């Protein structure tokens, strides 16, 4: 898919989910860019959120060190009843997978994991040999549905409705790896992560 089209689609999804206050936007940050602190795990206070990562920003995306895995964890300082998340990453799924975990204030989790041919959302496994092959651009979103106990998760067009009573989002963790080799196109990357919250 053309990168401009991808960004347009992500912006459309983001605008529909981000009706509340934007409390974290990875694209607005410049983390781990200096050579001195390269790949060192650090935590940054961004006002309404904290983010921890040892990944480095390269050409507009965050990547782990070659031969290693990496993650970005965003912590919301003041969780609210309604929330929305959008994310975008590239994963080479032939050997190792990648994933996103959402953690609520009540200890509930929503786990999104991807491996070659499969996507799993809270144990609901879907097989797709075309969308989740070796190198895959993964675009997804999650949000509370109105004032209900349901959470809607969408990944590359697949939609899941999960029953998660009183789920107030507190943390988002995105994890990727490098498939244990040094080929540039097989180093996973995180392109974007945005989180919004609201009381209504």
C-alpha positions in Angstrom: 0.0 0.0 0.0 1.3 3.5 -0.9 2.7 5.3 2.2 0.6 8.4 1.5 -2.5 6.3 1.4 -1.5 4.6 4.6 -1.0 7.9 6.4 -4.3 9.2 5.1 -6.2 6.2 6.3 -4.5 6.3 9.7 -5.3 10.0 10.0 -9.0 9.3 9.2 -9.1 6.6 11.9 -7.2 8.8 14.3 -9.6 11.7 13.9 -12.6 9.5 14.6 -11.1 8.0 17.8 -9.2 11.0 19.1 -12.3 13.1 20.0 -11.0 13.5 23.5 -7.7 15.0 24.7 -4.5 13.7 23.0 -2.3 12.6 25.9 0.4 10.8 23.9 1.6 11.1 20.3 4.8 9.3 19.4 5.0 11.3 16.1 5.4 14.5 18.1 8.5 13.2 20.0 12.1 13.0 19.2 13.3 10.2 21.5 16.7 8.4 21.6 18.2 10.3 18.7 21.6 11.2 20.1 24.6 8.8 19.5 25.5 9.0 23.2 22.3 7.6 24.4 21.6 5.3 21.5 19.6 2.2 22.4 19.8 3.0 26.1 16.5 2.4 27.9 15.2 5.7 29.1 12.0 7.2 30.5 10.6 10.6 29.3 8.1 12.7 31.1 5.8 14.3 28.5 3.4 16.1 30.8 0.2 14.0 30.6 2.1 10.7 30.0 5.4 8.9 30.5 7.1 6.9 27.8 9.9 4.4 28.1 12.0 3.0 25.3 15.4 1.9 24.3 14.6 2.1 20.6 16.1 4.8 18.3 14.3 7.1 15.9 15.5 6.5 12.4 13.9 8.0 9.3 10.7 8.8 11.1 10.3 5.4 12.8 11.6 3.7 16.0 13.7 0.6 15.6 15.5 -1.7 18.0 19.2 -2.6 17.8 20.1 -5.1 15.2 19.7 -8.6 16.6 17.6 -7.5 19.5 14.0 -6.9 20.4 12.6 -3.5 21.5 9.5 -1.9 22.9 7.8 1.4 23.6 5.6 1.7 26.7 3.4 4.7 27.2 1.9 5.3 30.7 -1.1 7.6 31.1 -0.8 9.7 34.2 -4.6 10.3 34.6 -6.6 7.5 33.1 -10.2 8.3 32.1 -13.3 6.2 31.3 -13.2 6.8 27.6 -10.1 6.4 25.5 -8.9 5.7 22.0 -5.6 4.3 20.6 -4.2 4.1 17.1 -0.9 2.4 16.1 1.1 1.5 13.1 4.2 -0.7 12.8 6.1 -2.9 10.3 6.9 -6.5 11.3 8.8 -9.2 9.6 6.8 -12.2 10.9 8.7 -15.2 9.5 10.5 -16.2 12.7 9.4 -13.8 15.5 6.1 -12.0 16.0 5.2 -8.6 17.4 2.4 -7.2 19.4 0.5 -4.6 21.4 -0.7 -4.9 24.9 -3.2 -2.6 26.6 -3.4 -2.6 30.4 -6.3 -1.2 32.3 -6.3 0.4 35.8 -8.2 -2.6 37.1 -5.5 -5.0 35.9 -7.4 -6.2 32.9 -5.3 -6.6 29.7 -6.0 -6.7 26.0 -3.3 -8.5 24.1 -2.9 -8.2 20.3 -0.2 -10.5 18.9 0.9 -11.2 15.4 2.9 -14.1 13.9 3.3 -15.4 10.4 -0.2 -16.1 9.0 -2.0 -15.4 12.3 -3.4 -12.5 14.4 -4.6 -13.1 17.9 -6.7 -10.6 19.9 -7.3 -11.8 23.5 -7.1 -15.4 22.4 -9.4 -14.9 19.3 -7.1 -16.3 16.6 -7.6 -15.5 12.9 -5.6 -17.0 10.1 -4.8 -15.0 6.9 -1.9 -16.2 4.6 -2.1 -13.0 2.6 -2.2 -10.2 5.2 0.1 -11.7 7.8 2.9 -13.1 5.7 6.6 -12.3 6.1 6.8 -8.5 5.9 3.6 -6.8 7.0 2.5 -3.2 7.7 0.2 -3.4 10.7 -2.3 -0.6 11.3 -4.7 -0.9 14.2 -6.9 0.9 16.7 -8.8 0.3 19.9 -11.4 2.2 21.8 -14.1 1.9 24.4 -17.6 1.7 22.7 -19.7 4.5 24.0 -20.3 4.1 27.8 -20.6 0.3 27.5 -18.4 -2.5 28.8 -17.2 -3.3 25.3 -13.9 -2.4 23.6 -13.6 -2.5 19.8 -10.2 -3.5 18.4 -9.4 -3.3 14.7 -6.2 -4.6 13.1 -5.7 -4.4 9.3 -9.4 -4.4 8.8 -10.3 -7.3 11.2 -12.6 -6.1 13.9 -13.1 -7.6 17.4 -15.5 -6.7 20.1 -14.3 -7.6 23.6 -16.3 -7.4 26.8 -14.0 -5.5 29.3 -16.0 -4.0 32.2 -14.6 -0.8 33.7 -11.6 -0.8 31.4 -9.8 2.5 31.8 -6.6 2.5 29.8 -3.4 3.0 31.8 -0.6 1.6 29.7 0.1 0.7 26.1 3.1 -1.4 25.2 4.3 -2.1 21.7 7.0 -4.7 21.1 8.9 -5.7 18.0 12.1 -7.6 17.2 14.8 -8.0 14.4 14.4 -11.7 13.6 17.9 -12.3 14.8 19.6 -11.1 11.6 21.0 -7.9 10.2 19.1 -7.3 7.0 17.6 -3.8 7.1 14.2 -4.8 5.7 13.9 -7.5 8.4 14.3 -5.0 11.3 10.9 -4.3 12.7 9.8 -0.7 13.3 7.2 1.3 15.1 5.8 4.1 13.0 3.2 5.6 15.2 1.2 5.4 18.5 -1.4 7.9 19.6 -3.6 7.9 22.7 -6.5 10.1 23.7 -8.8 10.1 26.7 -12.0 11.8 27.9 -14.4 11.8 30.7 -17.4 11.4 28.4 
